Amino acid sequence: MNEYQAKQIAEALGGEPWQSGGDTWLVMNYRQDGKLVVISDDVVCLYEDKERLDKAEPTTSILLR
């Protein structure tokens, strides 16, 4: 997704737009329980914490395409 899309989705869901490198944008949503929801064009992933995100180890994911 592009920057505009990420900002709009982040605003609607209470998350933060995040540029993951190049021209790739994600939406990061930190939950109150410490878990992290990451939304991209292709997938929504739930991570136990930032460390699991860095290791690309989602707890669960939903493929959007």
N, C-alpha and C positions, 0 to 999 in steps of 0.2 A: 504494500500500500504506500501511497505517497504521504508527504508531511501533512497536507491538508486533511486527508482522510483520517490519519492517525489522531490529529488534534480533535477532530469532530467526534470520533468514537470515544476518545479518552474523556472528553467533556461530558458526553452522554452517560458514560458508565462510571465516572468518578476515578479514572485512571490517569496515567501520564503517557504522553507520546514519547517514544524513545527511538533514536536512530541507531540501528545495530551495525551500521557500516555501509559505505557506499551510499546508495539511494534507497536503502531498505528501512522502512519504518515499522515499528511494533507499538502495541499499546500494553503498558505494564499496569497491573492493578494489584496493589499490595492489600491483602485482606487483614482484618483485625486479628485473625488467628495466626498470623505470620506467614501464611502461604501466599504464593504469587501466581496470578493468572496472567498469561501472556497471549496476546491475540495478534495473529499475522493474517495475511491474505489467505493462507492455506489451512491454518490450524489454530485451535484454541488449546492451550496446554495449562495444566495445573502443576505447580512445583511446590515441594515442601518448604523451600526457602531459596534464597539467592544462590547459595552454594550449589544446590541441585540444578539450578538454571545454568550456572557456569559449566557444569559437567554434562549438560544436555540430558538430564535424567528426570523426565516428567513423571508424576504420579499417574496421570491420566491425560488423554488428549482426544480431541474431536476433530476429525478431518473435515474440512469445509468444501473440498473439491473432489 
